[in-house]
Amino acid sequence: MSNLSQYQLRRIRLRTKLRGLIQAFLENVTGDPDVTMAWANYWEKIVVGYCVDIIGWRAGVPFKDFSTNSMPPWRLELLIQDWESGRTYFKRLSDEEYTERRLQRQAQIDAGEIEWKRKRLKRVDSGESRPQAQIGPDGGKRRFRYRVTKTPAYVRC
């Protein structure tokens, strides 16, 4: 780490502190010590999975993993202050709040405001044993048979 500048080291320390705060608050509100923050799958893993949502996230701050998001240190410090002061927090949703959020999200998806990725379909050969690398003189020479997928998502009219 000696090749990193003071600026980079400061950003790393702030991101680490912010991740720790978010993780601690998430564990506290869900009661699950094994829960982890899932930035890419936040809706499915956190909101749907635990009926928990973040309240008070700053406008203008992208809701992404801090490793892929190059935020300046001053913005990270503001987020840390928000979490420590209680301005930003996790809230357990009631059934009515969850239903309202689900309908809002579906409306945003329908309007194209949120890009929603469909879940990956199972492979056609799911559950079958697949060719493994062989040991010995013929190792790695086994031919793989390529099959055309027959899943409905790949059938074209």
LUMSE-451767 format. One record per atom (N, C-alpha, C): atom name; residue in one letter; x, z, y. Coordinates in pm, whole numbers, padded with zeros to 5 digits. Each point is the difference from the previous one (the first is absolute). Layout:
// LUMSE-451767
ATOM   atom   rest        X        Z        Y
ATOM     CA      A        X        Z        Y
...
// end
This chain:
// LUMSE-451767
ATOM   atom   rest        X        Z        Y
ATOM      N      M    00081    00000   -00120
ATOM     CA      M   -00081    00000    00120
ATOM      C      M    00085    00000    00126
ATOM      N      S    00131   -00002   -00017
ATOM     CA      S    00087    00006    00117
ATOM      C      S   -00006   -00129    00081
ATOM      N      N   -00048   -00109   -00059
ATOM     CA      N   -00009   -00126    00072
ATOM      C      N   -00123   -00008    00089
ATOM      N      L   -00089    00097   -00010
ATOM     CA      L   -00123   -00003    00078
ATOM      C      L    00023    00060    00138
ATOM      N      S   -00069   -00056    00098
ATOM     CA      S    00011    00053    00136
ATOM      C      S   -00083    00127    00013
ATOM      N      Q    00021    00071    00108
ATOM     CA      Q   -00076    00122    00027
ATOM      C      Q   -00150   -00031    00010
ATOM      N      Y   -00032   -00115    00059
ATOM     CA      Y   -00139   -00043    00013
ATOM      C      Y   -00064   -00015   -00138
ATOM      N      Q    00070   -00068   -00091
ATOM     CA      Q   -00053   -00021   -00135
ATOM      C      Q   -00015    00131   -00075
ATOM      N      L    00100    00088    00012
ATOM     CA      L   -00007    00130   -00067
ATOM      C      L   -00118    00082    00053
ATOM      N      R   -00022   -00007    00130
ATOM     CA      R   -00113    00073    00060
ATOM      C      R   -00132   -00052   -00053
ATOM      N      R   -00013   -00133   -00008
ATOM     CA      R   -00124   -00059   -00054
ATOM      C      R   -00022    00041   -00144
ATOM      N      I    00106    00002   -00080
ATOM     CA      I   -00011    00039   -00141
ATOM      C      I   -00047    00144   -00010
ATOM      N      R    00060    00091    00081
ATOM     CA      R   -00040    00141   -00003
ATOM      C      R   -00146    00017    00041
ATOM      N      L   -00042   -00073    00105
ATOM     CA      L   -00139    00011    00047
ATOM      C      L   -00098   -00054   -00104
ATOM      N      R    00034   -00113   -00062
ATOM     CA      R   -00088   -00055   -00104
ATOM      C      R   -00012    00095   -00118
ATOM      N      T    00111    00062   -00037
ATOM     CA      T   -00001    00096   -00111
ATOM      C      T   -00088    00120    00034
ATOM      N      K    00012    00050    00122
ATOM     CA      K   -00082    00114    00041
ATOM      C      K   -00148   -00037    00001
ATOM      N      L   -00032   -00118    00053
ATOM     CA      L   -00139   -00044    00007
ATOM      C      L   -00058   -00020   -00140
ATOM      N      R    00076   -00059   -00091
ATOM     CA      R   -00046   -00016   -00138
ATOM      C      R   -00029    00135   -00064
ATOM      N      G    00089    00096    00024
ATOM     CA      G   -00019    00134   -00055
ATOM      C      G   -00124    00067    00053
ATOM      N      L   -00025   -00014    00131
ATOM     CA      L   -00121    00058    00060
ATOM      C      L   -00126   -00062   -00060
ATOM      N      I   -00003   -00132   -00006
ATOM     CA      I   -00118   -00068   -00053
ATOM      C      I   -00023    00039   -00145
ATOM      N      Q    00107    00006   -00079
ATOM     CA      Q   -00012    00037   -00141
ATOM      C      Q   -00053    00142   -00014
ATOM      N      A    00052    00092    00081
ATOM     CA      A   -00044    00140   -00009
ATOM      C      A   -00148    00014    00037
ATOM      N      F   -00042   -00067    00107
ATOM     CA      F   -00140    00007    00040
ATOM      C      F   -00091   -00064   -00105
ATOM      N      L    00045   -00110   -00059
ATOM     CA      L   -00080   -00067   -00102
ATOM      C      L   -00015    00088   -00124
ATOM      N      E    00109    00063   -00043
ATOM     CA      E   -00008    00092   -00114
ATOM      C      E   -00092    00117    00030
ATOM      N      N    00006    00050    00123
ATOM     CA      N   -00081    00114    00040
ATOM      C      N   -00149   -00033   -00004
ATOM      N      V   -00039   -00115    00055
ATOM     CA      V   -00142   -00032    00009
ATOM      C      V   -00058   -00045   -00134
ATOM      N      T    00082   -00066   -00084
ATOM     CA      T   -00053   -00045   -00129
ATOM      C      T    00010    00108   -00106
ATOM      N      G    00094    00091    00016
ATOM     CA      G    00021    00103   -00102
ATOM      C      G    00075   -00052   -00121
ATOM      N      D    00052   -00121    00008
ATOM     CA      D    00073   -00062   -00111
ATOM      C      D    00148   -00007    00037
ATOM      N      P    00085    00077   -00068
ATOM     CA      P    00143   -00004    00034
ATOM      C      P    00069   -00130   -00040
ATOM      N      D   -00064   -00081   -00082
ATOM     CA      D    00060   -00126   -00045
ATOM      C      D   -00043   -00120    00083
ATOM      N      V   -00084    00021    00101
ATOM     CA      V   -00047   -00112    00081
ATOM      C      V    00116   -00054    00084
ATOM      N      T    00003   -00131    00017
ATOM     CA      T    00099   -00062    00087
ATOM      C      T   -00072   -00094    00095
ATOM      N      M    00053   -00010    00120
ATOM     CA      M   -00059   -00087    00101
ATOM      C      M    00023   -00145   -00042
ATOM      N      A   -00106   -00078   -00004
ATOM     CA      A    00007   -00140   -00039
ATOM      C      A   -00038   -00085    00121
ATOM      N      W    00099   -00047    00073
ATOM     CA      W   -00028   -00076    00122
ATOM      C      W   -00066   -00133   -00031
ATOM      N      A    00052   -00072   -00097
ATOM     CA      A   -00053   -00133   -00030
ATOM      C      A   -00140    00007   -00062
ATOM      N      N   -00027    00102   -00079
ATOM     CA      N   -00129    00014   -00068
ATOM      C      N   -00072    00125    00049
ATOM      N      Y    00008    00026    00129
ATOM     CA      Y   -00055    00123    00056
ATOM      C      Y   -00149    00014   -00029
ATOM      N      W   -00076   -00106    00022
ATOM     CA      W   -00145    00008   -00018
ATOM      C      W   -00035    00035   -00145
ATOM      N      E    00060   -00071   -00095
ATOM     CA      E   -00034    00022   -00141
ATOM      C      E    00052    00134   -00051
ATOM      N      K    00125    00032    00031
ATOM     CA      K    00063    00119   -00058
ATOM      C      K   -00038    00129    00070
ATOM      N      I   -00010   -00001    00133
ATOM     CA      I   -00021    00124    00074
ATOM      C      I   -00147    00018    00038
ATOM      N      V   -00058   -00098    00069
ATOM     CA      V   -00138    00015    00048
ATOM      C      V   -00098    00000   -00118
ATOM      N      V    00009   -00100   -00086
ATOM     CA      V   -00091   -00007   -00114
ATOM      C      V    00038    00104   -00106
ATOM      N      G    00128    00013   -00027
ATOM     CA      G    00045    00089   -00107
ATOM      C      G   -00020    00147    00029
ATOM      N      Y    00019    00042    00125
ATOM     CA      Y   -00007    00143    00033
ATOM      C      Y   -00108    00032    00105
ATOM      N      C   -00070   -00101    00052
ATOM     CA      C   -00099    00020    00107
ATOM      C      C    00063    00070    00120
ATOM      N      V    00116   -00049    00040
ATOM     CA      V    00076    00057    00110
ATOM      C      V    00038   -00114    00093
ATOM      N      D   -00001    00026    00132
ATOM     CA      D    00039   -00101    00096
ATOM      C      D    00082    00063    00111
ATOM      N      I    00079   -00081    00070
ATOM     CA      I    00079    00048    00113
ATOM      C      I   -00085   -00010    00125
ATOM      N      I   -00002    00107    00076
ATOM     CA      I   -00071    00005    00127
ATOM      C      I    00104    00013    00112
ATOM      N      G   -00016   -00077    00107
ATOM     CA      G    00085    00013    00117
ATOM      C      G    00127   -00083   -00001
ATOM      N      W    00007   -00104   -00083
ATOM     CA      W    00119   -00086   -00001
ATOM      C      W    00005   -00074    00133
ATOM      N      R    00115   -00003    00062
ATOM     CA      R    00016   -00062    00133
ATOM      C      R   -00030   -00149   -00003
ATOM      N      A   -00073   -00044    00103
ATOM     CA      A   -00025   -00143    00016
ATOM      C      A    00132   -00067    00038
ATOM      N      G    00021   -00118   -00049
ATOM     CA      G    00122   -00072    00031
ATOM      C      G    00115    00029   -00094
ATOM      N      V   -00016    00098   -00088
ATOM     CA      V    00103    00030   -00099
ATOM      C      V   -00043   -00063   -00132
ATOM      N      P    00078   -00093   -00053
ATOM     CA      P   -00039   -00065   -00125
ATOM      C      P   -00010    00101   -00113
ATOM      N      F   -00101   -00017   -00083
ATOM     CA      F   -00022    00089   -00113
ATOM      C      F    00070   -00060   -00121
ATOM      N      K    00133    00016   -00004
ATOM     CA      K    00081   -00054   -00108
ATOM      C      K    00106    00102   -00037
ATOM      N      D    00064   -00026   -00114
ATOM     CA      D    00111    00084   -00043
ATOM      C      D    00110   -00007    00106
ATOM      N      F    00062    00113    00027
ATOM     CA      F    00099    00007    00106
ATOM      C      F    00128   -00075   -00037
ATOM      N      S    00024   -00025   -00127
ATOM     CA      S    00119   -00075   -00040
ATOM      C      S   -00012   -00146    00038
ATOM      N      T   -00120   -00055   -00005
ATOM     CA      T   -00020   -00141    00033
ATOM      C      T   -00040   -00019    00145
ATOM      N      N   -00017    00109    00071
ATOM     CA      N   -00048   -00004    00136
ATOM      C      N    00111    00050    00091
ATOM      N      S    00053   -00085    00086
ATOM     CA      S    00111    00042    00086
ATOM      C      S   -00054    00060    00129
ATOM      N      M   -00028    00129   -00006
ATOM     CA      M   -00050    00073    00116
ATOM      C      M    00115    00065    00074
ATOM      N      P   -00004    00001    00132
ATOM     CA      P    00104    00070    00075
ATOM      C      P   -00014    00152   -00018
ATOM      N      P    00108    00073    00020
ATOM     CA      P   -00005    00145   -00020
ATOM      C      P   -00104    00071    00085
ATOM      N      W   -00022   -00045    00123
ATOM     CA      W   -00097    00070    00085
ATOM      C      W   -00140   -00008   -00058
ATOM      N      R   -00033   -00113   -00065
ATOM     CA      R   -00132   -00013   -00060
ATOM      C      R   -00012    00088   -00125
ATOM      N      L    00108    00008   -00077
ATOM     CA      L    00001    00089   -00115
ATOM      C      L   -00016    00146    00044
ATOM      N      E    00066    00036    00110
ATOM     CA      E   -00013    00137    00052
ATOM      C      E   -00143    00029    00042
ATOM      N      L   -00067   -00098    00060
ATOM     CA      L   -00141    00019    00039
ATOM      C      L   -00087    00023   -00123
ATOM      N      L    00024   -00076   -00106
ATOM     CA      L   -00077    00019   -00123
ATOM      C      L    00027    00138   -00060
ATOM      N      I    00124    00043    00002
ATOM     CA      I    00034    00134   -00052
ATOM      C      I   -00072    00107    00082
ATOM      N      Q    00000   -00014    00132
ATOM     CA      Q   -00070    00096    00086
ATOM      C      Q   -00149    00001   -00031
ATOM      N      D   -00058   -00118   -00023
ATOM     CA      D   -00143   -00007   -00032
ATOM      C      D   -00032    00075   -00129
ATOM      N      W    00082   -00018   -00103
ATOM     CA      W   -00025    00068   -00127
ATOM      C      W    00022    00150    00013
ATOM      N      E    00105    00041    00072
ATOM     CA      E    00030    00143    00013
ATOM      C      E   -00102    00072    00087
ATOM      N      S   -00053   -00068    00101
ATOM     CA      S   -00097    00063    00089
ATOM      C      S   -00142   -00001   -00057
ATOM      N      G   -00025   -00082   -00101
ATOM     CA      G   -00133   -00008   -00059
ATOM      C      G   -00085   -00110    00061
ATOM      N      R    00056   -00080    00090
ATOM     CA      R   -00075   -00112    00058
ATOM      C      R   -00028   -00106   -00107
ATOM      N      T    00096   -00020   -00090
ATOM     CA      T   -00016   -00089   -00114
ATOM      C      T   -00002    00086   -00125
ATOM      N      Y   -00095   -00027   -00088
ATOM     CA      Y   -00014    00083   -00120
ATOM      C      Y   -00079   -00075   -00106
ATOM      N      F    00008    00050   -00123
ATOM     CA      F   -00082   -00052   -00109
ATOM      C      F   -00130    00079   -00004
ATOM      N      K   -00110   -00069   -00025
ATOM     CA      K   -00129    00066   -00008
ATOM      C      K   -00069   -00042   -00129
ATOM      N      R   -00054    00099   -00070
ATOM     CA      R   -00080   -00029   -00119
ATOM      C      R   -00134   -00053    00048
ATOM      N      L   -00043   -00113   -00055
ATOM     CA      L   -00122   -00066    00044
ATOM      C      L   -00120    00049   -00081
ATOM      N      S   -00112    00018    00071
ATOM     CA      S   -00125    00030   -00070
ATOM      C      S   -00053   -00131   -00059
ATOM      N      D   -00104    00010   -00081
ATOM     CA      D   -00057   -00121   -00061
ATOM      C      D   -00051   -00097    00106
ATOM      N      E   -00063    00054    00106
ATOM     CA      E   -00053   -00086    00106
ATOM      C      E    00113   -00069    00075
ATOM      N      E    00107    00075    00032
ATOM     CA      E    00114   -00058    00072
ATOM      C      E    00069   -00107   -00085
ATOM      N      Y    00013    00028   -00129
ATOM     CA      Y    00064   -00098   -00088
ATOM      C      Y   -00083   -00129   -00007
ATOM      N      T   -00132    00014   -00014
ATOM     CA      T   -00087   -00117   -00005
ATOM      C      T    00009   -00079    00130
ATOM      N      E    00002    00070    00112
ATOM     CA      E    00011   -00066    00131
ATOM      C      E    00133   -00075    00011
ATOM      N      R    00110    00062   -00041
ATOM     CA      R    00131   -00065    00006
ATOM      C      R    00006   -00121   -00094
ATOM      N      R   -00061    00013   -00117
ATOM     CA      R    00000   -00110   -00096
ATOM      C      R   -00075   -00120    00056
ATOM      N      L   -00115    00025    00065
ATOM     CA      L   -00078   -00108    00060
ATOM      C      L    00076   -00063    00118
ATOM      N      Q    00066    00084    00080
ATOM     CA      Q    00080   -00053    00112
ATOM      C      Q    00112   -00089   -00052
ATOM      N      R    00066    00045   -00104
ATOM     CA      R    00110   -00078   -00057
ATOM      C      R   -00051   -00132   -00056
ATOM      N      Q   -00113    00002   -00069
ATOM     CA      Q   -00054   -00124   -00055
ATOM      C      Q   -00036   -00096    00112
ATOM      N      A   -00054    00051    00111
ATOM     CA      A   -00032   -00084    00114
ATOM      C      A    00127   -00061    00060
ATOM      N      Q    00108    00079    00006
ATOM     CA      Q    00127   -00052    00053
ATOM      C      Q    00058   -00106   -00093
ATOM      N      I   -00014    00019   -00129
ATOM     CA      I    00049   -00101   -00096
ATOM      C      I   -00081   -00128    00014
ATOM      N      D   -00132    00014    00011
ATOM     CA      D   -00088   -00118    00015
ATOM      C      D    00029   -00075    00129
ATOM      N      A    00035    00075    00107
ATOM     CA      A    00029   -00063    00129
ATOM      C      A    00142   -00056    00006
ATOM      N      G    00081    00029   -00100
ATOM     CA      G    00137   -00050   -00002
ATOM      C      G    00098    00085    00078
ATOM      N      E   -00041    00119    00044
ATOM     CA      E    00089    00088    00075
ATOM      C      E    00104    00065   -00091
ATOM      N      I   -00038    00022   -00124
ATOM     CA      I    00090    00061   -00097
ATOM      C      I    00024   -00100   -00111
ATOM      N      E    00128   -00019   -00033
ATOM     CA      E    00034   -00088   -00111
ATOM      C      E   -00005    00083   -00127
ATOM      N      W   -00084   -00040   -00092
ATOM     CA      W   -00018    00076   -00123
ATOM      C      W    00052   -00082   -00115
ATOM      N      K    00087    00060   -00080
ATOM     CA      K    00055   -00069   -00116
ATOM      C      K   -00080    00037   -00123
ATOM      N      R   -00039   -00102   -00075
ATOM     CA      R   -00070    00027   -00125
ATOM      C      R    00098    00060   -00099
ATOM      N      K   -00053    00081   -00090
ATOM     CA      K    00084    00057   -00103
ATOM      C      K    00048   -00111   -00093
ATOM      N      R    00119    00019   -00052
ATOM     CA      R    00053   -00098   -00095
ATOM      C      R   -00082    00005   -00128
ATOM      N      L   -00027   -00117   -00053
ATOM     CA      L   -00075   -00008   -00124
ATOM      C      L    00092    00029   -00118
ATOM      N      K   -00059    00046   -00109
ATOM     CA      K    00078    00024   -00120
ATOM      C      K    00049   -00133   -00056
ATOM      N      R    00114    00006   -00063
ATOM     CA      R    00053   -00119   -00065
ATOM      C      R   -00087   -00036   -00120
ATOM      N      V   -00001   -00127   -00035
ATOM     CA      V   -00077   -00045   -00115
ATOM      C      V    00054    00063   -00128
ATOM      N      D    00132    00018   -00006
ATOM     CA      D    00060    00057   -00120
ATOM      C      D    00014    00152    00008
ATOM      N      S   -00080    00064    00082
ATOM     CA      S    00007    00145    00015
ATOM      C      S   -00032    00068   -00132
ATOM      N      G    00084    00094   -00039
ATOM     CA      G   -00020    00072   -00124
ATOM      C      G    00071   -00060   -00119
ATOM      N      E    00042   -00125    00010
ATOM     CA      E    00074   -00063   -00109
ATOM      C      E    00147    00034    00014
ATOM      N      S    00070    00000   -00113
ATOM     CA      S    00144    00026    00009
ATOM      C      S    00067   -00125    00055
ATOM      N      R    00097    00022    00087
ATOM     CA      R    00069   -00110    00063
ATOM      C      R    00139   -00014   -00060
ATOM      N      P    00057   -00119    00005
ATOM     CA      P    00134   -00020   -00057
ATOM      C      P    00102    00092    00067
ATOM      N      Q    00085    00061   -00081
ATOM     CA      Q    00104    00088    00050
ATOM      C      Q    00136   -00066   -00023
ATOM      N      A    00098    00044    00074
ATOM     CA      A    00135   -00052   -00019
ATOM      C      A    00049    00041   -00139
ATOM      N      Q    00064   -00094   -00068
ATOM     CA      Q    00048    00029   -00135
ATOM      C      Q    00146    00044    00006
ATOM      N      I    00037    00079   -00100
ATOM     CA      I    00138    00046   -00009
ATOM      C      I    00069   -00082   -00108
ATOM      N      G    00124   -00034    00020
ATOM     CA      G    00075   -00075   -00100
ATOM      C      G    00039   -00137    00050
ATOM      N      P    00037   -00089   -00092
ATOM     CA      P    00048   -00132    00042
ATOM      C      P   -00109   -00085    00066
ATOM      N      D   -00126    00024   -00034
ATOM     CA      D   -00109   -00077    00060
ATOM      C      D   -00059    00070    00122
ATOM      N      G    00064    00102    00048
ATOM     CA      G   -00054    00079    00111
ATOM      C      G   -00024   -00083    00125
ATOM      N      G   -00118    00010    00052
ATOM     CA      G   -00035   -00071    00122
ATOM      C      G   -00034   -00146   -00019
ATOM      N      K   -00004   -00049   -00124
ATOM     CA      K   -00026   -00142   -00023
ATOM      C      K   -00143   -00028   -00044
ATOM      N      R   -00080    00103   -00007
ATOM     CA      R   -00138   -00020   -00044
ATOM      C      R   -00076   -00077    00107
ATOM      N      R   -00075   -00098   -00042
ATOM     CA      R   -00076   -00081    00096
ATOM      C      R   -00127    00072    00041
ATOM      N      F   -00028   -00004    00127
ATOM     CA      F   -00125    00055    00051
ATOM      C      F   -00100   -00114    00006
ATOM      N      R   -00120    00025   -00050
ATOM     CA      R   -00105   -00100    00010
ATOM      C      R   -00076    00024    00128
ATOM      N      Y   -00010   -00100    00083
ATOM     CA      Y   -00076    00012    00123
ATOM      C      Y   -00144   -00040   -00028
ATOM      N      R   -00091    00087    00037
ATOM     CA      R   -00141   -00026   -00024
ATOM      C      R   -00071   -00018    00133
ATOM      N      V   -00099   -00084   -00002
ATOM     CA      V   -00082   -00018    00119
ATOM      C      V   -00098    00117    00007
ATOM      N      T   -00012    00058    00119
ATOM     CA      T   -00091    00113    00013
ATOM      C      T   -00143   -00047   -00005
ATOM      N      K   -00085    00083   -00055
ATOM     CA      K   -00141   -00035   -00014
ATOM      C      K   -00088    00098    00075
ATOM      N      T    00059    00070    00094
ATOM     CA      T   -00075    00099    00076
ATOM      C      T   -00090   -00073    00100
ATOM      N      P   -00123    00048    00022
ATOM     CA      P   -00092   -00070    00090
ATOM      C      P    00055   -00024    00140
ATOM      N      A    00087    00087    00049
ATOM     CA      A    00052   -00018    00135
ATOM      C      A    00088   -00124    00011
ATOM      N      Y    00051   -00049   -00113
ATOM     CA      Y    00088   -00115    00003
ATOM      C      Y   -00068   -00129   -00043
ATOM      N      V   -00125    00006   -00039
ATOM     CA      V   -00074   -00119   -00040
ATOM      C      V   -00043   -00073    00126
ATOM      N      R    00033   -00127    00008
ATOM     CA      R   -00037   -00078    00119
ATOM      C      R   -00110   -00099   -00037
ATOM      N      C   -00091   -00019    00093
ATOM     CA      C   -00111   -00093   -00023
ATOM      C      C    00039   -00141    00039
// end
